[in-house]
Amino acid sequence: TSQYTSLTALLEESFQRYATRDAYLCMGQRLSYRDLNLFSARIGAWLQSRGLAPGARVAVMMPNVLHYPVCVAGILRAGYTVVNVNPLYTPRELEHQLSDSGAEAIVILE
């Protein structure tokens, strides 16, 4: 058996235990566990304020940037399911992915 009941439990412990350490480095920018905790809590709360039901599928369509782990952690912490979407999909592929997954919301990088 695992010491964690869920991926979210692992995240929550990591936020506290490693708060001052870097969680991610990308293009010369650093994101600490403390910031990941703060920013993901904000996006999770915002998603919940939109009225999505627990377990709702939320798509994430963005390249490998620091926003991606923030969004994924926020979605998981809010009680939703992450649907990864390749930002290079054609419109037809994107339409199929979103309808097939049942995604009710999508987070994109403008």
N, C-alpha and C positions, 0 to 999 in steps of 0.2 A: 504494500500500500504506500501511497505517497503521503508526505507530510503536509501537502496542500490539498484543500478540497476543491480548488478551482484555479484557473490561470489568474483570475482576479485576486485571489488570496496571495499568490506568489508576488504579483505586482505590488499590492498594498504593503507587504512585508519589505520588499526591496526599496520602496519609496522611503520608508522609515530607516532601514538599516544603512542604506548607501546614499542618504540625502545629499551629502557634500561631494559625492563622486560623479564623474561624467557617466551618463547613460549612453549617449550617442555623440559622435563627432561627424560632421558633414560639411564639406567645403570650407574648412577653417572655422566653423562655428561649433560650439559645444552646448550640449543640453544636459543639465544635471538631473539626477533623480528627483531632487526637490522641485525643479521647474517642470519636469515631466508630470509629477504629481499634481502640481497647481494647474497647469494648462489642460491636462486631460480631465481633471475634475470640472473645469469650466466648460469644456466642450460636451462632456457627458451631461452636465446640468442643462446646458442649452438644448441638447437633443431631447431630454426629458420634458422640457418646457414646451416642445413642439407637439406634445400629446401622443407620441409613439407608445404603443403598448409594449410591456415587457416581452423580450424575445424578438422584437421586430428586427428585420434585416436591414442593415445600413451599409450601402456600398461606399467604398473608398477608391477613388480614381485619381491617383497622383504618382509622380515619379518618386525615386528614392531621395527624399528630402526630410528634414527634421519634423515637418508637419505630419508626415505619415505615422510614425510611432505615437505621436500625441493623439491623433485621431483614433487609431486602433485602440489604444489604452482607454480613451474616453468612451468609446462605443462599448467596450467590454465592461467597464466600470458602471455604465448606465444600465446594464442588463440586456444589451442588444447583441445581435449576431453580426459579425463582420463579413462582408462580401467584398473580396478583392477584385478590382476591375483594372485591367491593363489599360493605361492611358493611350496606348497605340492602337487600340481596337478601332476597326472601321465602324461607321454608324450602324450597319447591320449587325455586326458582332456585339456592339454595345447594347443594342435593343434586345437581342437574344439573351445576353447575360443578365440584364436587369429583369426581364420578364420571367426567365427561367428560375432565377434565384428568389423572386418575390420581394426584391428590395423595395422598401417604402420611402427611402431617402437616399441621397447620395452626397458625399463630401468630395469636392474637387478643388484643385489648386488653380486659381485664376491666373 
